[in-house]
Amino acid sequence: MRAFVTVPLMLMSDNSVKPIDFLTFARRDLVEGDTRALINALGNIKRAIEAQLDIFLEMYGLLRLSTREKWSFPEKIEVVRRIGIVAPHILRLINSKRNKMEHHHERPEKEEVSEFLDVAELFIELFKQRAHRIELLVDYENDYVIQLDTNKNRISIYENAELIGKHGGIEFLKSGNKDQFISPIQVIEISDLDAWTSACSKYLRT
């Protein structure tokens, strides 16, 4: 049995423009079909995909790092691929379509923009219900606890799930009192991106 403590994603708040909103704008532009509208549609499709990638990064505690280091689109795609939350062929298709449209300086064809929109919709529809990030995962069957702390930029892995659960779970792990009872068997800092993405893939992927 697994238990979760989650927190809402900032990028999915009521005040945020979400990926699905950008797709709606793109569909309206596509209906108009003139050059201006097709260029706008293309821009909105790109924004939708970028917004969805940023949501993935926030889900796994990497949004602030990606913003600070100004990750490019291919860098974001690669991190998402390493975590394994999206099938590789979908990521390749998105990257291929985006690259083609990005370097297309002629008038975009309606059919090409429509195909790109279909790919973006496939990508976003798969995850449109994801609005939370796992802060604490307790796996009673395998007897471990994972804490993703975005304030300290670390993932802590504990043994003895039952003990942590009895002491209050996330509040216990946040408190200074935990140190006299239990210490993590592994701490992964966000600076070690390979270990971070590996831990997200192994423990936190949903």
Backbone bond lengths (Angstrom), bond angles and torsions (degrees), N, CA, C in turn:
res aa  C-N    CA-C-N  psi(-1)  N-CA   C-N-CA  omega(-1)  CA-C   N-CA-C  phi
1 M - - - 1.460 - - 1.527 109.60 -
2 R 1.356 115.31 142.04 1.458 120.48 177.84 1.518 109.29 -122.66
3 A 1.326 115.37 143.80 1.463 121.41 175.00 1.525 108.33 -126.07
4 F 1.340 115.54 147.16 1.452 120.54 -176.25 1.514 111.12 -127.09
5 V 1.306 115.78 146.58 1.466 122.45 163.47 1.521 105.38 -116.97
6 T 1.324 117.28 124.29 1.457 120.72 -176.67 1.528 110.71 -121.31
7 V 1.333 115.11 159.80 1.461 121.44 174.22 1.527 108.01 -126.96
8 P 1.340 117.52 147.52 1.476 119.78 -179.37 1.530 111.20 -64.90
9 L 1.322 115.62 146.73 1.456 120.50 175.59 1.516 110.09 -80.34
10 M 1.320 116.03 133.36 1.459 121.57 177.62 1.524 111.01 -59.49
11 L 1.353 116.12 -39.27 1.462 120.25 -176.32 1.525 113.40 -74.93
12 M 1.345 116.91 -6.09 1.464 120.50 176.80 1.525 111.20 -111.68
13 S 1.335 117.04 16.69 1.460 120.61 178.91 1.527 110.21 -70.88
14 D 1.317 116.56 167.07 1.462 121.12 -177.66 1.527 112.22 -62.62
15 N 1.324 116.87 -26.54 1.462 120.60 -176.57 1.528 113.21 -87.36
16 S 1.335 117.42 -5.30 1.458 120.91 -176.20 1.522 111.66 -87.71
17 V 1.333 115.33 146.12 1.469 120.07 169.25 1.521 106.40 -84.93
18 K 1.304 116.89 117.96 1.458 122.27 -171.03 1.534 111.25 -94.98
19 P 1.323 116.48 163.87 1.463 119.46 178.73 1.525 113.28 -54.01
20 I 1.321 116.33 -41.04 1.463 119.86 -178.65 1.531 111.42 -64.30
21 D 1.350 117.00 -29.62 1.469 120.74 177.20 1.534 110.47 -66.46
22 F 1.345 115.97 -44.57 1.458 119.60 178.57 1.534 111.20 -61.97
23 L 1.336 116.30 -37.10 1.467 119.31 177.81 1.529 111.25 -65.73
24 T 1.318 116.66 -37.59 1.463 120.75 177.02 1.527 110.51 -61.94
25 F 1.341 115.74 -43.39 1.471 119.58 177.65 1.533 109.96 -61.51
26 A 1.346 115.90 -41.71 1.468 120.18 -178.24 1.525 111.12 -64.28
27 R 1.326 117.29 -39.95 1.468 120.23 178.96 1.534 111.03 -62.08
28 R 1.335 115.84 -41.46 1.472 119.84 179.02 1.533 109.96 -63.90
29 D 1.329 115.68 -42.55 1.463 119.36 178.68 1.523 110.86 -62.06
30 L 1.316 115.72 -40.34 1.462 120.37 -177.22 1.523 111.15 -64.32
31 V 1.313 117.01 -35.02 1.468 121.32 178.96 1.522 110.43 -63.66
32 E 1.345 116.70 -39.52 1.472 120.02 179.36 1.523 110.66 -64.75
33 G 1.329 116.76 -46.80 1.452 121.25 166.74 1.512 118.26 79.73
34 D 1.359 119.81 -3.79 1.461 118.54 177.75 1.532 109.33 -82.04
35 T 1.317 116.64 175.72 1.466 120.53 -174.39 1.528 111.87 -57.93
36 R 1.335 116.03 -46.56 1.464 119.50 -179.89 1.522 110.91 -58.89
37 A 1.335 116.06 -44.99 1.463 121.13 -177.50 1.531 111.47 -66.26
38 L 1.332 116.78 -39.46 1.464 119.83 -179.82 1.524 111.43 -67.41
39 I 1.330 116.80 -37.99 1.470 120.29 176.31 1.528 110.05 -65.47
40 N 1.337 116.45 -40.78 1.468 120.19 176.58 1.524 111.01 -64.23
41 A 1.334 116.43 -40.85 1.469 120.16 178.65 1.514 110.55 -60.49
42 L 1.320 115.56 -43.65 1.462 120.49 179.60 1.523 110.68 -60.17
43 G 1.326 116.15 -44.62 1.461 120.38 179.16 1.518 111.98 -62.68
44 N 1.325 117.13 -40.44 1.463 120.46 -179.27 1.524 111.94 -70.45
45 I 1.327 117.71 -33.69 1.470 120.29 176.07 1.526 109.67 -64.48
46 K 1.325 116.62 -44.35 1.472 120.38 178.49 1.523 110.40 -61.63
47 R 1.331 116.56 -42.77 1.470 119.86 178.94 1.531 111.14 -62.75
48 A 1.329 116.71 -38.96 1.466 120.40 179.30 1.524 111.16 -61.65
49 I 1.325 116.14 -44.55 1.467 120.34 -178.75 1.524 110.66 -67.41
50 E 1.331 116.73 -43.93 1.467 120.72 178.40 1.526 110.19 -61.12
51 A 1.339 116.41 -42.11 1.463 119.97 -179.85 1.526 111.06 -63.57
52 Q 1.339 117.03 -39.06 1.462 119.89 178.95 1.533 110.92 -67.54
53 L 1.313 117.24 -39.87 1.464 120.35 176.58 1.526 110.52 -61.15
54 D 1.336 117.10 -41.98 1.465 120.48 179.25 1.526 111.12 -64.65
55 I 1.335 117.09 -35.05 1.469 120.13 176.03 1.532 110.28 -63.69
56 F 1.340 116.73 -43.34 1.460 119.39 175.94 1.530 110.95 -58.39
57 L 1.325 115.93 -44.31 1.469 119.80 -178.56 1.530 110.49 -64.22
58 E 1.327 117.57 -39.17 1.469 119.64 177.40 1.528 110.64 -66.28
59 M 1.327 116.94 -37.78 1.467 120.26 179.25 1.518 112.03 -57.76
60 Y 1.331 116.43 -31.79 1.463 120.24 -176.10 1.532 112.54 -112.58
61 G 1.342 115.63 24.23 1.457 120.90 170.76 1.511 115.99 72.36
62 L 1.344 117.24 21.73 1.462 120.63 -172.82 1.530 113.79 -114.62
63 L 1.318 118.08 3.10 1.460 119.74 -174.45 1.527 111.80 -65.94
64 R 1.329 117.29 -46.45 1.474 119.30 -178.28 1.522 111.47 -63.72
65 L 1.324 116.53 -38.76 1.460 120.06 178.02 1.527 110.61 -63.82
66 S 1.330 116.53 -44.50 1.466 119.80 -178.83 1.521 111.07 -64.68
67 T 1.334 116.76 -35.29 1.468 120.89 178.76 1.519 110.52 -70.56
68 R 1.324 115.57 -44.82 1.469 120.12 -178.72 1.526 111.64 -63.35
69 E 1.330 115.68 -40.90 1.459 119.78 -177.70 1.532 112.92 -91.68
70 K 1.338 115.97 0.96 1.469 121.78 176.92 1.533 111.96 53.44
71 W 1.350 114.25 56.26 1.460 119.00 179.42 1.523 110.08 -61.12
72 S 1.309 115.31 138.42 1.460 121.50 175.42 1.532 109.52 -77.01
73 F 1.319 116.05 170.06 1.463 120.54 176.54 1.536 111.34 -57.00
74 P 1.346 119.60 -48.94 1.477 119.33 178.59 1.527 112.88 -60.76
75 E 1.333 118.18 -33.62 1.464 120.08 178.70 1.531 110.69 -67.42
76 K 1.315 116.57 -40.56 1.468 119.82 177.77 1.531 110.72 -64.96
77 I 1.326 115.72 -43.04 1.463 120.54 178.00 1.525 110.28 -58.51
78 E 1.317 117.16 -42.54 1.461 121.48 -177.57 1.523 111.40 -65.41
79 V 1.333 117.66 -41.43 1.467 120.48 179.13 1.524 110.51 -65.19
80 V 1.314 116.85 -43.63 1.467 120.63 177.74 1.532 110.48 -61.72
81 R 1.329 115.97 -39.14 1.471 120.05 177.37 1.524 110.89 -61.79
82 R 1.329 116.49 -42.83 1.468 120.36 -177.57 1.527 112.11 -66.87
83 I 1.311 116.71 -34.25 1.472 119.27 177.30 1.527 110.44 -70.82
84 G 1.334 115.88 -32.42 1.463 119.63 173.90 1.505 115.56 87.96
85 I 1.334 117.59 22.80 1.465 119.16 -178.05 1.525 112.85 -86.03
86 V 1.321 117.00 -14.14 1.463 121.41 178.98 1.523 108.08 -127.24
87 A 1.321 116.29 137.25 1.468 120.62 179.39 1.528 109.91 -57.87
88 P 1.333 117.58 133.40 1.473 121.04 -176.67 1.523 114.10 -54.54
89 H 1.345 118.12 -36.28 1.465 119.19 -177.77 1.526 111.50 -67.22
90 I 1.340 117.77 -30.11 1.465 120.28 176.68 1.525 110.03 -69.37
91 L 1.331 116.82 -42.04 1.460 120.62 178.22 1.526 111.12 -63.75
92 R 1.325 116.26 -41.07 1.471 119.34 178.35 1.525 110.72 -63.38
93 L 1.326 116.30 -40.48 1.460 120.94 -179.85 1.528 110.44 -64.34
94 I 1.326 116.65 -44.01 1.468 120.87 178.86 1.518 110.77 -61.84
95 N 1.324 115.78 -47.20 1.463 120.26 -178.03 1.526 110.69 -63.11
96 S 1.324 116.27 -41.75 1.456 120.86 -179.82 1.527 111.45 -63.89
97 K 1.342 116.09 -47.47 1.460 120.54 -179.75 1.523 111.05 -63.68
98 R 1.331 116.11 -42.09 1.469 119.91 -178.54 1.520 110.46 -65.19
99 N 1.332 116.88 -44.32 1.463 120.06 179.98 1.522 111.11 -60.99
100 K 1.322 116.29 -40.39 1.465 120.34 -179.67 1.521 110.81 -63.56
101 M 1.328 115.96 -44.98 1.459 119.74 -178.49 1.523 111.92 -74.67
102 E 1.334 116.43 -31.15 1.465 121.21 -178.56 1.524 111.29 -64.22
103 H 1.322 116.47 -36.48 1.458 120.62 -175.80 1.528 112.20 -103.38
104 H 1.325 115.42 19.91 1.457 120.87 -179.03 1.524 107.06 -100.21
105 H 1.339 117.97 102.44 1.457 121.43 -173.90 1.530 112.47 -93.54
106 E 1.302 117.34 -0.90 1.445 120.31 175.66 1.529 109.49 -88.64
107 R 1.306 115.18 176.16 1.463 119.88 177.58 1.520 109.24 -60.76
108 P 1.346 117.45 124.33 1.465 118.49 179.78 1.527 111.25 -65.78
109 E 1.323 115.30 137.98 1.459 120.14 177.65 1.529 109.79 -81.38
110 K 1.311 115.84 141.61 1.465 120.23 -177.37 1.525 111.06 -59.44
111 E 1.327 117.15 -39.50 1.466 120.56 -178.86 1.532 111.17 -63.89
112 E 1.345 116.70 -40.84 1.465 120.29 179.56 1.530 111.20 -66.00
113 V 1.335 115.81 -43.55 1.466 119.81 178.65 1.527 110.02 -63.22
114 S 1.320 116.58 -40.00 1.467 121.11 178.66 1.527 111.31 -62.76
115 E 1.327 117.49 -40.75 1.468 121.21 177.92 1.521 110.84 -64.73
116 F 1.332 116.52 -41.73 1.456 120.94 178.76 1.531 110.18 -63.56
117 L 1.331 116.58 -39.06 1.463 121.32 177.49 1.527 110.65 -62.92
118 D 1.329 117.38 -40.79 1.469 121.08 178.46 1.531 110.94 -60.90
119 V 1.339 116.47 -42.33 1.460 120.76 179.39 1.527 110.24 -64.35
120 A 1.334 116.38 -44.44 1.467 120.56 -179.90 1.527 110.88 -62.86
121 E 1.319 116.80 -40.48 1.463 120.46 179.07 1.529 111.33 -63.67
122 L 1.319 116.56 -40.90 1.463 120.86 176.95 1.529 110.27 -59.55
123 F 1.320 115.92 -45.02 1.465 122.51 -179.08 1.526 111.38 -62.40
124 I 1.311 116.82 -45.04 1.467 121.21 -172.17 1.522 112.33 -82.60
125 E 1.337 117.20 -35.70 1.461 120.56 -179.18 1.525 111.83 -60.60
126 L 1.324 116.86 -32.28 1.459 120.55 -178.49 1.526 112.46 -62.03
127 F 1.339 115.96 -26.59 1.465 119.12 -170.66 1.523 113.27 -129.74
128 K 1.323 117.79 16.96 1.460 118.79 -172.47 1.532 112.76 -67.63
129 Q 1.327 117.78 -18.18 1.461 120.12 -179.78 1.532 113.11 -87.58
130 R 1.324 117.00 -6.06 1.469 119.49 -178.81 1.524 109.83 -75.50
131 A 1.310 117.08 113.21 1.472 120.42 -177.98 1.518 112.04 -130.85
132 H 1.343 117.55 8.36 1.461 120.96 -176.08 1.526 111.40 -136.33
133 R 1.306 114.40 155.84 1.467 121.96 174.21 1.523 108.78 -112.89
134 I 1.326 116.32 138.08 1.463 120.13 177.00 1.528 109.22 -74.10
135 E 1.317 116.05 121.59 1.465 121.34 177.03 1.529 110.45 -96.14
136 L 1.323 115.18 -32.32 1.461 120.33 -179.02 1.523 108.64 -146.09
137 L 1.315 116.41 132.27 1.456 122.25 176.30 1.522 107.56 -125.01
138 V 1.324 116.08 125.24 1.466 121.78 177.80 1.524 107.68 -113.81
139 D 1.317 116.31 117.00 1.463 122.13 178.78 1.526 107.98 -108.55
140 Y 1.342 115.94 100.18 1.463 120.16 -175.61 1.529 111.72 -72.64
141 E 1.323 116.28 -33.07 1.463 119.64 -178.18 1.526 111.54 -66.27
142 N 1.335 116.53 -43.90 1.473 120.78 -179.10 1.520 112.89 -96.50
143 D 1.340 116.08 -0.76 1.463 123.17 172.09 1.532 113.26 60.30
144 Y 1.326 115.90 52.26 1.464 118.57 172.19 1.532 109.46 -143.43
145 V 1.319 114.12 160.70 1.462 121.89 178.00 1.521 108.14 -131.21
146 I 1.336 116.54 135.03 1.458 122.25 178.17 1.519 108.34 -116.41
147 Q 1.313 116.88 127.79 1.463 121.97 175.11 1.523 109.26 -117.93
148 L 1.346 116.17 122.74 1.461 121.55 176.02 1.520 107.25 -103.55
149 D 1.318 116.24 108.06 1.467 122.88 -175.21 1.526 108.56 -106.84
150 T 1.342 116.86 103.24 1.461 120.01 -178.17 1.522 112.65 -78.33
151 N 1.327 117.66 -15.08 1.471 119.69 176.29 1.528 111.08 -75.07
152 K 1.328 115.54 -39.95 1.468 120.27 179.15 1.525 112.26 -96.97
153 N 1.335 116.00 -1.46 1.466 121.34 179.51 1.528 112.13 53.93
154 R 1.328 114.89 53.26 1.458 119.05 178.61 1.524 110.98 -148.42
155 I 1.311 114.09 152.79 1.459 122.02 170.50 1.526 106.89 -110.70
156 S 1.323 116.33 125.25 1.461 121.23 179.04 1.518 109.29 -111.86
157 I 1.324 115.19 134.17 1.460 121.68 -179.38 1.529 108.51 -114.08
158 Y 1.328 115.67 124.32 1.463 121.73 -178.17 1.523 109.84 -118.39
159 E 1.310 114.92 152.96 1.458 121.56 166.35 1.519 108.60 -98.25
160 N 1.336 115.78 173.57 1.459 123.35 177.28 1.526 112.31 67.39
161 A 1.322 115.63 64.36 1.457 122.18 -179.27 1.528 111.84 -60.55
162 E 1.308 116.72 -37.35 1.466 120.14 -177.54 1.524 111.20 -63.51
163 L 1.344 117.18 -42.76 1.465 121.24 179.56 1.527 110.48 -62.05
164 I 1.331 116.30 -45.69 1.464 120.06 -178.87 1.524 110.59 -64.57
165 G 1.330 116.56 -40.67 1.455 120.30 178.03 1.515 112.09 -61.98
166 K 1.308 117.23 -41.03 1.471 121.49 179.86 1.517 112.40 -65.05
167 H 1.342 116.04 -29.78 1.461 119.79 -177.36 1.527 113.36 -91.39
168 G 1.333 117.38 4.23 1.454 118.80 173.67 1.505 116.12 112.35
169 G 1.327 117.83 6.76 1.459 120.60 173.31 1.514 114.21 64.85
170 I 1.336 116.76 -121.48 1.459 121.92 -173.17 1.522 112.22 -63.71
171 E 1.325 117.61 -39.06 1.467 119.78 -179.98 1.523 110.62 -66.20
172 F 1.317 115.72 -35.83 1.460 120.39 176.18 1.525 110.55 -64.06
173 L 1.329 116.83 -44.38 1.456 120.44 -179.09 1.520 112.30 -68.47
174 K 1.320 116.79 -27.80 1.461 120.53 178.41 1.524 112.29 -79.51
175 S 1.308 116.28 -20.99 1.461 119.69 -174.46 1.520 111.56 -80.41
176 G 1.329 115.53 158.11 1.457 120.66 176.96 1.515 112.42 -73.83
177 N 1.338 116.52 -14.13 1.463 120.14 -177.00 1.518 113.63 -75.87
178 K 1.321 116.86 -16.67 1.466 119.32 -174.14 1.513 112.19 -63.67
179 D 1.340 117.12 -30.65 1.464 120.66 -173.09 1.524 112.75 -61.32
180 Q 1.334 116.95 -27.27 1.465 118.28 179.53 1.518 112.22 -80.37
181 F 1.347 116.61 -9.83 1.456 120.50 179.96 1.526 112.97 -108.37
182 I 1.323 116.09 -39.36 1.459 118.59 -170.32 1.525 110.73 -156.68
183 S 1.322 115.36 146.55 1.463 121.79 175.73 1.527 108.21 -126.99
184 P 1.330 117.52 151.20 1.463 118.87 179.09 1.523 111.20 -66.97
185 I 1.317 116.53 146.41 1.465 119.78 175.74 1.525 110.49 -83.17
186 Q 1.347 116.08 -16.90 1.465 120.18 176.76 1.519 109.08 -154.44
187 V 1.317 116.09 138.02 1.461 122.18 174.42 1.524 107.68 -124.39
188 I 1.333 115.67 125.96 1.457 121.37 -179.02 1.522 108.83 -112.39
189 E 1.316 116.28 120.87 1.460 121.37 178.58 1.525 109.24 -87.23
190 I 1.333 115.51 149.80 1.454 120.18 -177.54 1.529 112.06 -64.74
191 S 1.336 116.38 -20.78 1.462 119.91 178.38 1.535 111.91 -66.05
192 D 1.345 115.95 -22.26 1.466 120.66 176.36 1.522 107.94 -95.18
193 L 1.329 115.75 80.98 1.464 120.67 -171.82 1.524 112.42 -64.36
194 D 1.333 117.32 -34.16 1.464 120.02 178.79 1.525 110.86 -62.14
195 A 1.337 115.83 -47.52 1.464 120.12 -179.79 1.523 111.04 -67.74
196 W 1.342 116.09 -36.62 1.469 120.72 -179.57 1.525 110.81 -63.63
197 T 1.319 117.23 -50.63 1.466 119.85 -179.15 1.520 111.16 -65.83
198 S 1.333 116.72 -34.05 1.463 120.40 177.66 1.527 110.96 -64.84
199 A 1.343 116.46 -42.75 1.469 120.52 179.28 1.528 110.53 -66.64
200 C 1.326 117.27 -40.66 1.467 120.37 177.62 1.519 110.78 -61.57
201 S 1.328 115.86 -42.85 1.457 120.84 179.68 1.523 111.19 -64.54
202 K 1.331 116.79 -42.18 1.463 121.00 -174.94 1.526 112.53 -76.60
203 Y 1.345 117.11 -40.94 1.452 119.81 -170.13 1.543 114.66 -108.87
204 L 1.334 117.73 -36.93 1.450 120.53 -166.72 1.517 114.13 -107.62
205 R 1.309 118.25 -5.72 1.451 120.13 -179.15 1.514 109.92 -67.08
206 T 1.333 116.87 129.64 1.476 120.95 -178.54 1.519 110.10 -128.29
